[in-house]
Amino acid sequence: MTSSMYVPGELADIEKVLVDVGTGYYIEKTVPEAREFYKRKEAFLNEGLSNLAKTITQKRKNLQGTVAAKACRRPRKGAQRLRS
């Protein structure tokens, strides 16, 4: 997130708005253009969130597999290893 601050207000010109496009840059757009911009941005963020959730799920599975494999190789307390 950014350090932007949002406050209620009234638009002097209801035909155009300033759109925060990131890193301190703003562009002037019509209201329909601004809505479309934010719809695309929301879709982009949702796609990234979905991909991140899939990655986290896969990483957790990998971790569980690693922990299980390590537990199988580690002798339990009080158990003796068999020598061949």
C-alpha positions in Angstrom: 0.0 0.0 0.0 1.0 3.6 -0.3 1.1 6.5 2.1 -1.7 8.3 0.3 -4.3 9.9 2.4 -7.9 10.1 1.4 -10.3 12.7 2.6 -13.9 13.4 1.7 -14.4 16.4 -0.6 -16.4 17.8 -3.6 -15.3 17.9 -7.2 -15.0 21.3 -8.8 -15.2 19.6 -12.3 -17.3 16.5 -12.3 -16.2 15.6 -15.8 -12.5 14.8 -15.0 -10.7 13.3 -12.1 -7.1 12.7 -11.1 -6.1 9.0 -11.0 -3.2 7.8 -8.9 -1.1 5.7 -11.2 1.6 5.0 -8.7 4.9 6.4 -7.4 3.5 9.8 -6.9 2.2 10.2 -10.5 -1.4 11.3 -11.3 -3.1 11.5 -14.6 -6.3 13.3 -15.5 -9.0 11.1 -16.9 -12.7 11.3 -17.5 -14.9 9.5 -15.0 -15.6 6.5 -17.4 -11.9 6.2 -18.2 -11.0 6.3 -14.5 -13.6 3.6 -13.8 -12.1 1.4 -16.6 -8.6 2.0 -15.3 -9.6 0.9 -11.8 -11.5 -2.1 -13.1 -8.4 -3.3 -14.9 -6.2 -2.6 -11.9 -8.6 -4.6 -9.7 -8.5 -7.5 -12.1 -4.7 -7.4 -12.2 -4.5 -7.4 -8.4 -7.0 -10.2 -8.1 -5.0 -12.3 -10.6 -1.8 -11.6 -8.6 -3.6 -12.5 -5.4 -4.8 -15.8 -6.9 -1.4 -16.7 -8.2 0.1 -15.9 -4.8 -2.4 -18.1 -3.0 -1.6 -21.0 -5.3 2.1 -20.5 -4.7 1.6 -20.4 -0.9 -0.4 -23.6 -1.1 2.3 -25.3 -3.1 5.0 -24.1 -0.8 3.1 -25.5 2.2 2.7 -28.9 0.5 6.5 -28.9 -0.2 7.2 -28.0 3.4 4.9 -30.7 4.7 6.6 -33.3 2.4 10.0 -32.2 3.6 9.1 -32.4 7.3 7.5 -35.8 6.8 10.5 -37.1 5.0 12.8 -35.8 7.6 10.7 -37.3 10.4 10.9 -40.8 8.7 14.7 -40.7 8.7 15.0 -39.5 12.3 15.0 -42.3 14.9 12.5 -41.8 17.7 13.6 -41.3 21.3 14.3 -44.5 23.0 14.4 -46.5 19.7 17.6 -48.1 18.6 18.9 -48.1 15.0 19.3 -51.4 13.4 22.7 -52.1 12.0 23.1 -54.1 8.9 
